[in-house]
């Protein structure tokens, strides 16, 4: 589910998951580091109720690329475009 509906929580949608990913990207992270931090900071603590698969995570990162919110640096790390100095 890309967009939330009246029966879907925001955190269960790709757009909602994308917001959590952007919040994690205070510094550039590899895809693996970002996935591990997402699970540690949000999913395991119950902030995000839905257990997202790695496939959903990758689709969300793809969505963030398409809307120019994230990009890769020269080391192949994911970074939040709005935080680049």
HTML snippet that shows the backbone in 3Dmol.js (N, CA, C, O; Angstrom):
<script src="https://3Dmol.org/build/3Dmol-min.js"></script>
<div id="view" style="width:600px;height:400px;position:relative"></div>
<script>
const pdb = `
ATOM      1  N   UNK A   1       0.841  -1.168   0.000  1.00  0.00           N
ATOM      2  CA  UNK A   1       0.000   0.000   0.000  1.00  0.00           C
ATOM      3  C   UNK A   1       0.890   1.237   0.000  1.00  0.00           C
ATOM      4  O   UNK A   1       1.633   1.477   0.952  1.00  0.00           O
ATOM      5  N   UNK A   2       0.812   2.006  -1.055  1.00  0.00           N
ATOM      6  CA  UNK A   2       1.654   3.196  -1.154  1.00  0.00           C
ATOM      7  C   UNK A   2       1.104   4.327  -0.292  1.00  0.00           C
ATOM      8  O   UNK A   2       1.842   4.937   0.481  1.00  0.00           O
ATOM      9  N   UNK A   3      -0.185   4.606  -0.423  1.00  0.00           N
ATOM     10  CA  UNK A   3      -0.811   5.685   0.336  1.00  0.00           C
ATOM     11  C   UNK A   3      -1.730   5.095   1.397  1.00  0.00           C
ATOM     12  O   UNK A   3      -2.348   4.056   1.164  1.00  0.00           O
ATOM     13  N   UNK A   4      -1.831   5.738   2.555  1.00  0.00           N
ATOM     14  CA  UNK A   4      -2.752   5.243   3.576  1.00  0.00           C
ATOM     15  C   UNK A   4      -4.195   5.531   3.186  1.00  0.00           C
ATOM     16  O   UNK A   4      -4.473   6.493   2.470  1.00  0.00           O
ATOM     17  N   UNK A   5      -5.101   4.700   3.657  1.00  0.00           N
ATOM     18  CA  UNK A   5      -6.534   4.938   3.466  1.00  0.00           C
ATOM     19  C   UNK A   5      -7.153   5.069   4.843  1.00  0.00           C
ATOM     20  O   UNK A   5      -6.449   5.033   5.852  1.00  0.00           O
ATOM     21  N   UNK A   6      -8.468   5.221   4.887  1.00  0.00           N
ATOM     22  CA  UNK A   6      -9.101   5.369   6.198  1.00  0.00           C
ATOM     23  C   UNK A   6      -9.026   4.088   7.019  1.00  0.00           C
ATOM     24  O   UNK A   6      -9.281   4.113   8.223  1.00  0.00           O
ATOM     25  N   UNK A   7      -8.677   2.963   6.383  1.00  0.00           N
ATOM     26  CA  UNK A   7      -8.571   1.694   7.094  1.00  0.00           C
ATOM     27  C   UNK A   7      -7.126   1.226   7.262  1.00  0.00           C
ATOM     28  O   UNK A   7      -6.883   0.136   7.781  1.00  0.00           O
ATOM     29  N   UNK A   8      -6.179   2.036   6.829  1.00  0.00           N
ATOM     30  CA  UNK A   8      -4.762   1.672   6.912  1.00  0.00           C
ATOM     31  C   UNK A   8      -4.023   2.732   7.720  1.00  0.00           C
ATOM     32  O   UNK A   8      -4.161   3.927   7.457  1.00  0.00           O
ATOM     33  N   UNK A   9      -3.254   2.302   8.685  1.00  0.00           N
ATOM     34  CA  UNK A   9      -2.443   3.245   9.455  1.00  0.00           C
ATOM     35  C   UNK A   9      -1.349   3.824   8.560  1.00  0.00           C
ATOM     36  O   UNK A   9      -0.854   3.158   7.651  1.00  0.00           O
ATOM     37  N   UNK A  10      -0.989   5.054   8.829  1.00  0.00           N
ATOM     38  CA  UNK A  10       0.053   5.718   8.052  1.00  0.00           C
ATOM     39  C   UNK A  10       1.349   4.914   8.064  1.00  0.00           C
ATOM     40  O   UNK A  10       2.012   4.798   7.033  1.00  0.00           O
ATOM     41  N   UNK A  11       1.716   4.361   9.212  1.00  0.00           N
ATOM     42  CA  UNK A  11       2.979   3.618   9.307  1.00  0.00           C
ATOM     43  C   UNK A  11       2.956   2.308   8.528  1.00  0.00           C
ATOM     44  O   UNK A  11       4.008   1.709   8.307  1.00  0.00           O
ATOM     45  N   UNK A  12       1.775   1.850   8.106  1.00  0.00           N
ATOM     46  CA  UNK A  12       1.673   0.628   7.308  1.00  0.00           C
ATOM     47  C   UNK A  12       1.811   0.916   5.815  1.00  0.00           C
ATOM     48  O   UNK A  12       1.911  -0.012   5.012  1.00  0.00           O
ATOM     49  N   UNK A  13       1.818   2.198   5.436  1.00  0.00           N
ATOM     50  CA  UNK A  13       1.938   2.572   4.026  1.00  0.00           C
ATOM     51  C   UNK A  13       3.396   2.869   3.680  1.00  0.00           C
ATOM     52  O   UNK A  13       4.221   3.090   4.567  1.00  0.00           O
ATOM     53  N   UNK A  14       3.702   2.870   2.390  1.00  0.00           N
ATOM     54  CA  UNK A  14       5.058   3.200   1.950  1.00  0.00           C
ATOM     55  C   UNK A  14       5.382   4.664   2.262  1.00  0.00           C
ATOM     56  O   UNK A  14       6.515   4.989   2.618  1.00  0.00           O
ATOM     57  N   UNK A  15       4.395   5.536   2.128  1.00  0.00           N
ATOM     58  CA  UNK A  15       4.633   6.954   2.423  1.00  0.00           C
ATOM     59  C   UNK A  15       4.970   7.152   3.896  1.00  0.00           C
ATOM     60  O   UNK A  15       5.872   7.917   4.235  1.00  0.00           O
ATOM     61  N   UNK A  16       4.254   6.471   4.755  1.00  0.00           N
ATOM     62  CA  UNK A  16       4.531   6.571   6.191  1.00  0.00           C
ATOM     63  C   UNK A  16       5.879   5.980   6.549  1.00  0.00           C
ATOM     64  O   UNK A  16       6.642   6.569   7.315  1.00  0.00           O
ATOM     65  N   UNK A  17       6.172   4.808   5.991  1.00  0.00           N
ATOM     66  CA  UNK A  17       7.464   4.171   6.229  1.00  0.00           C
ATOM     67  C   UNK A  17       8.595   5.063   5.715  1.00  0.00           C
ATOM     68  O   UNK A  17       9.660   5.144   6.327  1.00  0.00           O
ATOM     69  N   UNK A  18       8.353   5.729   4.589  1.00  0.00           N
ATOM     70  CA  UNK A  18       9.350   6.639   4.030  1.00  0.00           C
ATOM     71  C   UNK A  18       9.685   7.783   4.975  1.00  0.00           C
ATOM     72  O   UNK A  18      10.837   8.210   5.051  1.00  0.00           O
ATOM     73  N   UNK A  19       8.692   8.280   5.691  1.00  0.00           N
ATOM     74  CA  UNK A  19       8.936   9.353   6.660  1.00  0.00           C
ATOM     75  C   UNK A  19       9.869   8.878   7.772  1.00  0.00           C
ATOM     76  O   UNK A  19      10.754   9.617   8.202  1.00  0.00           O
ATOM     77  N   UNK A  20       9.669   7.647   8.234  1.00  0.00           N
ATOM     78  CA  UNK A  20      10.555   7.095   9.268  1.00  0.00           C
ATOM     79  C   UNK A  20      11.977   6.903   8.723  1.00  0.00           C
ATOM     80  O   UNK A  20      12.955   7.141   9.432  1.00  0.00           O
ATOM     81  N   UNK A  21      12.083   6.478   7.480  1.00  0.00           N
ATOM     82  CA  UNK A  21      13.405   6.295   6.867  1.00  0.00           C
ATOM     83  C   UNK A  21      14.123   7.636   6.750  1.00  0.00           C
ATOM     84  O   UNK A  21      15.307   7.740   7.073  1.00  0.00           O
ATOM     85  N   UNK A  22      13.406   8.662   6.288  1.00  0.00           N
ATOM     86  CA  UNK A  22      14.023   9.986   6.170  1.00  0.00           C
ATOM     87  C   UNK A  22      14.497  10.501   7.529  1.00  0.00           C
ATOM     88  O   UNK A  22      15.545  11.139   7.626  1.00  0.00           O
ATOM     89  N   UNK A  23      13.729  10.222   8.563  1.00  0.00           N
ATOM     90  CA  UNK A  23      14.123  10.657   9.906  1.00  0.00           C
ATOM     91  C   UNK A  23      15.405   9.956  10.362  1.00  0.00           C
ATOM     92  O   UNK A  23      16.218  10.544  11.075  1.00  0.00           O
ATOM     93  N   UNK A  24      15.581   8.697   9.948  1.00  0.00           N
ATOM     94  CA  UNK A  24      16.797   7.951  10.300  1.00  0.00           C
ATOM     95  C   UNK A  24      18.039   8.503   9.614  1.00  0.00           C
ATOM     96  O   UNK A  24      19.149   8.354  10.123  1.00  0.00           O
ATOM     97  N   UNK A  25      17.860   9.129   8.478  1.00  0.00           N
ATOM     98  CA  UNK A  25      19.000   9.546   7.662  1.00  0.00           C
ATOM     99  C   UNK A  25      19.551  10.909   8.084  1.00  0.00           C
ATOM    100  O   UNK A  25      19.684  11.817   7.264  1.00  0.00           O
ATOM    101  N   UNK A  26      19.867  11.037   9.364  1.00  0.00           N
ATOM    102  CA  UNK A  26      20.556  12.233   9.862  1.00  0.00           C
ATOM    103  C   UNK A  26      21.982  12.259   9.328  1.00  0.00           C
ATOM    104  O   UNK A  26      22.590  13.320   9.185  1.00  0.00           O
ATOM    105  N   UNK A  27      22.499  11.080   9.039  1.00  0.00           N
ATOM    106  CA  UNK A  27      23.830  10.908   8.455  1.00  0.00           C
ATOM    107  C   UNK A  27      23.702   9.837   7.379  1.00  0.00           C
ATOM    108  O   UNK A  27      22.784   9.019   7.443  1.00  0.00           O
ATOM    109  N   UNK A  28      24.590   9.818   6.396  1.00  0.00           N
ATOM    110  CA  UNK A  28      24.520   8.777   5.361  1.00  0.00           C
ATOM    111  C   UNK A  28      24.668   7.379   5.960  1.00  0.00           C
ATOM    112  O   UNK A  28      25.494   7.155   6.845  1.00  0.00           O
ATOM    113  N   UNK A  29      23.858   6.444   5.466  1.00  0.00           N
ATOM    114  CA  UNK A  29      23.884   5.053   5.924  1.00  0.00           C
ATOM    115  C   UNK A  29      23.842   4.123   4.725  1.00  0.00           C
ATOM    116  O   UNK A  29      23.268   4.457   3.689  1.00  0.00           O
ATOM    117  N   UNK A  30      24.451   2.959   4.870  1.00  0.00           N
ATOM    118  CA  UNK A  30      24.273   1.937   3.837  1.00  0.00           C
ATOM    119  C   UNK A  30      22.843   1.417   3.942  1.00  0.00           C
ATOM    120  O   UNK A  30      22.163   1.642   4.943  1.00  0.00           O
ATOM    121  N   UNK A  31      22.400   0.728   2.911  1.00  0.00           N
ATOM    122  CA  UNK A  31      21.054   0.149   2.931  1.00  0.00           C
ATOM    123  C   UNK A  31      20.904  -0.788   4.124  1.00  0.00           C
ATOM    124  O   UNK A  31      19.890  -0.750   4.821  1.00  0.00           O
ATOM    125  N   UNK A  32      21.903  -1.623   4.361  1.00  0.00           N
ATOM    126  CA  UNK A  32      21.842  -2.567   5.484  1.00  0.00           C
ATOM    127  C   UNK A  32      21.775  -1.846   6.829  1.00  0.00           C
ATOM    128  O   UNK A  32      20.995  -2.228   7.702  1.00  0.00           O
ATOM    129  N   UNK A  33      22.590  -0.807   6.996  1.00  0.00           N
ATOM    130  CA  UNK A  33      22.568  -0.043   8.249  1.00  0.00           C
ATOM    131  C   UNK A  33      21.213   0.616   8.464  1.00  0.00           C
ATOM    132  O   UNK A  33      20.692   0.634   9.580  1.00  0.00           O
ATOM    133  N   UNK A  34      20.650   1.152   7.398  1.00  0.00           N
ATOM    134  CA  UNK A  34      19.346   1.808   7.488  1.00  0.00           C
ATOM    135  C   UNK A  34      18.262   0.798   7.879  1.00  0.00           C
ATOM    136  O   UNK A  34      17.422   1.090   8.729  1.00  0.00           O
ATOM    137  N   UNK A  35      18.279  -0.385   7.264  1.00  0.00           N
ATOM    138  CA  UNK A  35      17.310  -1.444   7.577  1.00  0.00           C
ATOM    139  C   UNK A  35      17.430  -1.870   9.041  1.00  0.00           C
ATOM    140  O   UNK A  35      16.422  -2.022   9.731  1.00  0.00           O
ATOM    141  N   UNK A  36      18.662  -2.062   9.512  1.00  0.00           N
ATOM    142  CA  UNK A  36      18.871  -2.475  10.901  1.00  0.00           C
ATOM    143  C   UNK A  36      18.411  -1.398  11.887  1.00  0.00           C
ATOM    144  O   UNK A  36      17.790  -1.710  12.902  1.00  0.00           O
ATOM    145  N   UNK A  37      18.714  -0.145  11.591  1.00  0.00           N
ATOM    146  CA  UNK A  37      18.289   0.948  12.484  1.00  0.00           C
ATOM    147  C   UNK A  37      16.778   1.118  12.480  1.00  0.00           C
ATOM    148  O   UNK A  37      16.182   1.396  13.521  1.00  0.00           O
ATOM    149  N   UNK A  38      16.152   0.952  11.313  1.00  0.00           N
ATOM    150  CA  UNK A  38      14.691   1.046  11.235  1.00  0.00           C
ATOM    151  C   UNK A  38      14.057   0.010  12.155  1.00  0.00           C
ATOM    152  O   UNK A  38      13.131   0.319  12.904  1.00  0.00           O
ATOM    153  N   UNK A  39      14.555  -1.207  12.095  1.00  0.00           N
ATOM    154  CA  UNK A  39      14.026  -2.265  12.958  1.00  0.00           C
ATOM    155  C   UNK A  39      14.303  -1.972  14.428  1.00  0.00           C
ATOM    156  O   UNK A  39      13.420  -2.134  15.271  1.00  0.00           O
ATOM    157  N   UNK A  40      15.515  -1.546  14.737  1.00  0.00           N
ATOM    158  CA  UNK A  40      15.899  -1.299  16.131  1.00  0.00           C
ATOM    159  C   UNK A  40      15.144  -0.115  16.735  1.00  0.00           C
ATOM    160  O   UNK A  40      14.646  -0.204  17.857  1.00  0.00           O
ATOM    161  N   UNK A  41      15.058   0.988  15.997  1.00  0.00           N
ATOM    162  CA  UNK A  41      14.489   2.223  16.533  1.00  0.00           C
ATOM    163  C   UNK A  41      12.965   2.284  16.484  1.00  0.00           C
ATOM    164  O   UNK A  41      12.345   2.896  17.353  1.00  0.00           O
ATOM    165  N   UNK A  42      12.361   1.665  15.491  1.00  0.00           N
ATOM    166  CA  UNK A  42      10.923   1.852  15.307  1.00  0.00           C
ATOM    167  C   UNK A  42      10.104   0.568  15.379  1.00  0.00           C
ATOM    168  O   UNK A  42       9.091   0.525  16.076  1.00  0.00           O
ATOM    169  N   UNK A  43      10.520  -0.465  14.680  1.00  0.00           N
ATOM    170  CA  UNK A  43       9.702  -1.677  14.611  1.00  0.00           C
ATOM    171  C   UNK A  43       9.802  -2.474  15.908  1.00  0.00           C
ATOM    172  O   UNK A  43       8.775  -2.853  16.470  1.00  0.00           O
ATOM    173  N   UNK A  44      11.004  -2.735  16.393  1.00  0.00           N
ATOM    174  CA  UNK A  44      11.172  -3.523  17.622  1.00  0.00           C
ATOM    175  C   UNK A  44      10.622  -2.819  18.856  1.00  0.00           C
ATOM    176  O   UNK A  44      10.211  -3.478  19.811  1.00  0.00           O
ATOM    177  N   UNK A  45      10.608  -1.493  18.847  1.00  0.00           N
ATOM    178  CA  UNK A  45      10.080  -0.724  19.983  1.00  0.00           C
ATOM    179  C   UNK A  45       8.575  -0.508  19.883  1.00  0.00           C
ATOM    180  O   UNK A  45       7.971   0.058  20.794  1.00  0.00           O
ATOM    181  N   UNK A  46       7.960  -0.952  18.786  1.00  0.00           N
ATOM    182  CA  UNK A  46       6.516  -0.835  18.637  1.00  0.00           C
ATOM    183  C   UNK A  46       6.024   0.509  18.139  1.00  0.00           C
ATOM    184  O   UNK A  46       4.818   0.753  18.122  1.00  0.00           O
ATOM    185  N   UNK A  47       6.936   1.391  17.730  1.00  0.00           N
ATOM    186  CA  UNK A  47       6.523   2.683  17.182  1.00  0.00           C
ATOM    187  C   UNK A  47       5.777   2.453  15.870  1.00  0.00           C
ATOM    188  O   UNK A  47       4.738   3.064  15.620  1.00  0.00           O
ATOM    189  N   UNK A  48       6.320   1.568  15.039  1.00  0.00           N
ATOM    190  CA  UNK A  48       5.643   1.138  13.814  1.00  0.00           C
ATOM    191  C   UNK A  48       4.993  -0.200  14.139  1.00  0.00           C
ATOM    192  O   UNK A  48       5.675  -1.169  14.471  1.00  0.00           O
ATOM    193  N   UNK A  49       3.671  -0.241  14.038  1.00  0.00           N
ATOM    194  CA  UNK A  49       2.935  -1.453  14.425  1.00  0.00           C
ATOM    195  C   UNK A  49       3.087  -2.580  13.405  1.00  0.00           C
ATOM    196  O   UNK A  49       3.150  -3.751  13.777  1.00  0.00           O
ATOM    197  N   UNK A  50       3.145  -2.226  12.120  1.00  0.00           N
ATOM    198  CA  UNK A  50       3.233  -3.244  11.068  1.00  0.00           C
ATOM    199  C   UNK A  50       4.675  -3.722  10.929  1.00  0.00           C
ATOM    200  O   UNK A  50       5.601  -2.911  10.891  1.00  0.00           O
ATOM    201  N   UNK A  51       4.863  -5.014  10.853  1.00  0.00           N
ATOM    202  CA  UNK A  51       6.192  -5.597  10.611  1.00  0.00           C
ATOM    203  C   UNK A  51       6.432  -5.563   9.105  1.00  0.00           C
ATOM    204  O   UNK A  51       5.889  -6.388   8.370  1.00  0.00           O
ATOM    205  N   UNK A  52       7.232  -4.622   8.651  1.00  0.00           N
ATOM    206  CA  UNK A  52       7.514  -4.488   7.223  1.00  0.00           C
ATOM    207  C   UNK A  52       8.582  -5.490   6.801  1.00  0.00           C
ATOM    208  O   UNK A  52       9.510  -5.785   7.555  1.00  0.00           O
ATOM    209  N   UNK A  53       8.436  -6.002   5.595  1.00  0.00           N
ATOM    210  CA  UNK A  53       9.447  -6.904   5.036  1.00  0.00           C
ATOM    211  C   UNK A  53      10.577  -6.068   4.427  1.00  0.00           C
ATOM    212  O   UNK A  53      10.435  -4.864   4.217  1.00  0.00           O
ATOM    213  N   UNK A  54      11.693  -6.730   4.153  1.00  0.00           N
ATOM    214  CA  UNK A  54      12.803  -6.047   3.484  1.00  0.00           C
ATOM    215  C   UNK A  54      12.366  -5.590   2.091  1.00  0.00           C
ATOM    216  O   UNK A  54      12.803  -4.540   1.621  1.00  0.00           O
ATOM    217  N   UNK A  55      11.510  -6.369   1.432  1.00  0.00           N
ATOM    218  CA  UNK A  55      10.986  -5.972   0.118  1.00  0.00           C
ATOM    219  C   UNK A  55      10.231  -4.651   0.213  1.00  0.00           C
ATOM    220  O   UNK A  55      10.419  -3.770  -0.626  1.00  0.00           O
ATOM    221  N   UNK A  56       9.378  -4.504   1.228  1.00  0.00           N
ATOM    222  CA  UNK A  56       8.651  -3.249   1.416  1.00  0.00           C
ATOM    223  C   UNK A  56       9.614  -2.099   1.697  1.00  0.00           C
ATOM    224  O   UNK A  56       9.412  -0.981   1.223  1.00  0.00           O
ATOM    225  N   UNK A  57      10.649  -2.378   2.460  1.00  0.00           N
ATOM    226  CA  UNK A  57      11.664  -1.369   2.753  1.00  0.00           C
ATOM    227  C   UNK A  57      12.324  -0.889   1.458  1.00  0.00           C
ATOM    228  O   UNK A  57      12.465   0.314   1.239  1.00  0.00           O
ATOM    229  N   UNK A  58      12.725  -1.825   0.605  1.00  0.00           N
ATOM    230  CA  UNK A  58      13.378  -1.474  -0.666  1.00  0.00           C
ATOM    231  C   UNK A  58      12.419  -0.717  -1.582  1.00  0.00           C
ATOM    232  O   UNK A  58      12.818   0.253  -2.225  1.00  0.00           O
ATOM    233  N   UNK A  59      11.165  -1.147  -1.648  1.00  0.00           N
ATOM    234  CA  UNK A  59      10.180  -0.427  -2.461  1.00  0.00           C
ATOM    235  C   UNK A  59       9.989   0.998  -1.945  1.00  0.00           C
ATOM    236  O   UNK A  59       9.806   1.925  -2.734  1.00  0.00           O
ATOM    237  N   UNK A  60      10.030   1.172  -0.642  1.00  0.00           N
ATOM    238  CA  UNK A  60       9.901   2.508  -0.059  1.00  0.00           C
ATOM    239  C   UNK A  60      11.118   3.362  -0.393  1.00  0.00           C
ATOM    240  O   UNK A  60      10.976   4.542  -0.714  1.00  0.00           O
ATOM    241  N   UNK A  61      12.307   2.784  -0.320  1.00  0.00           N
ATOM    242  CA  UNK A  61      13.520   3.519  -0.703  1.00  0.00           C
ATOM    243  C   UNK A  61      13.439   3.898  -2.185  1.00  0.00           C
ATOM    244  O   UNK A  61      13.819   5.010  -2.554  1.00  0.00           O
ATOM    245  N   UNK A  62      12.952   2.999  -3.032  1.00  0.00           N
ATOM    246  CA  UNK A  62      12.759   3.312  -4.453  1.00  0.00           C
ATOM    247  C   UNK A  62      11.810   4.495  -4.622  1.00  0.00           C
ATOM    248  O   UNK A  62      12.060   5.389  -5.430  1.00  0.00           O
ATOM    249  N   UNK A  63      10.724   4.494  -3.858  1.00  0.00           N
ATOM    250  CA  UNK A  63       9.771   5.604  -3.908  1.00  0.00           C
ATOM    251  C   UNK A  63      10.453   6.911  -3.500  1.00  0.00           C
ATOM    252  O   UNK A  63      10.240   7.946  -4.132  1.00  0.00           O
ATOM    253  N   UNK A  64      11.264   6.867  -2.458  1.00  0.00           N
ATOM    254  CA  UNK A  64      11.982   8.065  -2.017  1.00  0.00           C
ATOM    255  C   UNK A  64      12.971   8.551  -3.078  1.00  0.00           C
ATOM    256  O   UNK A  64      13.165   9.757  -3.229  1.00  0.00           O
ATOM    257  N   UNK A  65      13.596   7.631  -3.813  1.00  0.00           N
ATOM    258  CA  UNK A  65      14.461   8.015  -4.939  1.00  0.00           C
ATOM    259  C   UNK A  65      13.641   8.711  -6.023  1.00  0.00           C
ATOM    260  O   UNK A  65      14.055   9.736  -6.565  1.00  0.00           O
ATOM    261  N   UNK A  66      12.478   8.146  -6.332  1.00  0.00           N
ATOM    262  CA  UNK A  66      11.646   8.702  -7.406  1.00  0.00           C
ATOM    263  C   UNK A  66      11.170  10.113  -7.105  1.00  0.00           C
ATOM    264  O   UNK A  66      11.008  10.918  -8.023  1.00  0.00           O
ATOM    265  N   UNK A  67      10.948  10.423  -5.850  1.00  0.00           N
ATOM    266  CA  UNK A  67      10.486  11.770  -5.503  1.00  0.00           C
ATOM    267  C   UNK A  67      11.650  12.667  -5.047  1.00  0.00           C
ATOM    268  O   UNK A  67      11.435  13.725  -4.455  1.00  0.00           O
ATOM    269  N   UNK A  68      12.871  12.230  -5.328  1.00  0.00           N
ATOM    270  CA  UNK A  68      14.095  13.002  -5.039  1.00  0.00           C
ATOM    271  C   UNK A  68      14.269  13.359  -3.570  1.00  0.00           C
ATOM    272  O   UNK A  68      14.731  14.454  -3.248  1.00  0.00           O
ATOM    273  N   UNK A  69      13.908  12.457  -2.691  1.00  0.00           N
ATOM    274  CA  UNK A  69      14.103  12.689  -1.257  1.00  0.00           C
ATOM    275  C   UNK A  69      15.392  12.069  -0.745  1.00  0.00           C
ATOM    276  O   UNK A  69      15.955  12.540   0.243  1.00  0.00           O
ATOM    277  N   UNK A  70      15.866  11.014  -1.406  1.00  0.00           N
ATOM    278  CA  UNK A  70      17.123  10.365  -1.033  1.00  0.00           C
ATOM    279  C   UNK A  70      17.977  10.160  -2.276  1.00  0.00           C
ATOM    280  O   UNK A  70      17.482  10.164  -3.403  1.00  0.00           O
ATOM    281  N   UNK A  71      19.261   9.981  -2.043  1.00  0.00           N
ATOM    282  CA  UNK A  71      20.195   9.683  -3.128  1.00  0.00           C
ATOM    283  C   UNK A  71      21.357   8.895  -2.530  1.00  0.00           C
ATOM    284  O   UNK A  71      21.419   8.684  -1.319  1.00  0.00           O
ATOM    285  N   UNK A  72      22.271   8.465  -3.391  1.00  0.00           N
ATOM    286  CA  UNK A  72      23.465   7.750  -2.945  1.00  0.00           C
ATOM    287  C   UNK A  72      24.673   8.658  -3.081  1.00  0.00           C
ATOM    288  O   UNK A  72      24.806   9.378  -4.071  1.00  0.00           O
ATOM    289  N   UNK A  73      25.557   8.627  -2.087  1.00  0.00           N
ATOM    290  CA  UNK A  73      26.793   9.400  -2.183  1.00  0.00           C
ATOM    291  C   UNK A  73      27.861   8.571  -2.894  1.00  0.00           C
ATOM    292  O   UNK A  73      27.589   7.467  -3.365  1.00  0.00           O
ATOM    293  N   UNK A  74      29.076   9.115  -2.969  1.00  0.00           N
ATOM    294  CA  UNK A  74      30.161   8.443  -3.698  1.00  0.00           C
ATOM    295  C   UNK A  74      30.591   7.124  -3.050  1.00  0.00           C
ATOM    296  O   UNK A  74      31.227   6.298  -3.705  1.00  0.00           O
ATOM    297  N   UNK A  75      30.256   6.918  -1.784  1.00  0.00           N
ATOM    298  CA  UNK A  75      30.576   5.659  -1.093  1.00  0.00           C
ATOM    299  C   UNK A  75      29.419   4.657  -1.156  1.00  0.00           C
ATOM    300  O   UNK A  75      29.495   3.582  -0.560  1.00  0.00           O
ATOM    301  N   UNK A  76      28.360   5.006  -1.871  1.00  0.00           N
ATOM    302  CA  UNK A  76      27.219   4.108  -1.998  1.00  0.00           C
ATOM    303  C   UNK A  76      26.280   4.134  -0.807  1.00  0.00           C
ATOM    304  O   UNK A  76      25.473   3.221  -0.630  1.00  0.00           O
ATOM    305  N   UNK A  77      26.379   5.183   0.020  1.00  0.00           N
ATOM    306  CA  UNK A  77      25.513   5.310   1.189  1.00  0.00           C
ATOM    307  C   UNK A  77      24.283   6.145   0.843  1.00  0.00           C
ATOM    308  O   UNK A  77      24.345   7.083   0.049  1.00  0.00           O
ATOM    309  N   UNK A  78      23.195   5.784   1.448  1.00  0.00           N
ATOM    310  CA  UNK A  78      21.933   6.486   1.273  1.00  0.00           C
ATOM    311  C   UNK A  78      21.948   7.748   2.131  1.00  0.00           C
ATOM    312  O   UNK A  78      22.352   7.697   3.293  1.00  0.00           O
ATOM    313  N   UNK A  79      21.511   8.883   1.571  1.00  0.00           N
ATOM    314  CA  UNK A  79      21.431  10.095   2.382  1.00  0.00           C
ATOM    315  C   UNK A  79      20.163  10.868   2.057  1.00  0.00           C
ATOM    316  O   UNK A  79      19.602  10.750   0.968  1.00  0.00           O
ATOM    317  N   UNK A  80      19.729  11.656   3.020  1.00  0.00           N
ATOM    318  CA  UNK A  80      18.549  12.501   2.888  1.00  0.00           C
ATOM    319  C   UNK A  80      18.966  13.750   2.116  1.00  0.00           C
ATOM    320  O   UNK A  80      19.815  14.507   2.586  1.00  0.00           O
ATOM    321  N   UNK A  81      18.387  13.975   0.952  1.00  0.00           N
ATOM    322  CA  UNK A  81      18.773  15.088   0.079  1.00  0.00           C
ATOM    323  C   UNK A  81      18.580  16.431   0.781  1.00  0.00           C
ATOM    324  O   UNK A  81      19.374  17.348   0.573  1.00  0.00           O
ATOM    325  N   UNK A  82      17.550  16.564   1.602  1.00  0.00           N
ATOM    326  CA  UNK A  82      17.290  17.842   2.268  1.00  0.00           C
ATOM    327  C   UNK A  82      18.313  18.157   3.358  1.00  0.00           C
ATOM    328  O   UNK A  82      18.373  19.293   3.829  1.00  0.00           O
ATOM    329  N   UNK A  83      19.109  17.187   3.763  1.00  0.00           N
ATOM    330  CA  UNK A  83      20.107  17.403   4.815  1.00  0.00           C
ATOM    331  C   UNK A  83      21.530  17.529   4.272  1.00  0.00           C
ATOM    332  O   UNK A  83      22.474  17.695   5.044  1.00  0.00           O
ATOM    333  N   UNK A  84      21.687  17.450   2.957  1.00  0.00           N
ATOM    334  CA  UNK A  84      23.034  17.549   2.380  1.00  0.00           C
ATOM    335  C   UNK A  84      23.533  18.981   2.512  1.00  0.00           C
ATOM    336  O   UNK A  84      22.826  19.931   2.174  1.00  0.00           O
ATOM    337  N   UNK A  85      24.752  19.123   3.003  1.00  0.00           N
ATOM    338  CA  UNK A  85      25.330  20.462   3.210  1.00  0.00           C
ATOM    339  C   UNK A  85      25.953  20.985   1.943  1.00  0.00           C
ATOM    340  O   UNK A  85      26.486  22.094   1.929  1.00  0.00           O
TER     341      UNK A  85
END
`;
const viewer = $3Dmol.createViewer("view");
viewer.addModel(pdb, "pdb");
viewer.setStyle({}, {cartoon: {color: "spectrum"}});
viewer.zoomTo();
viewer.render();
</script>
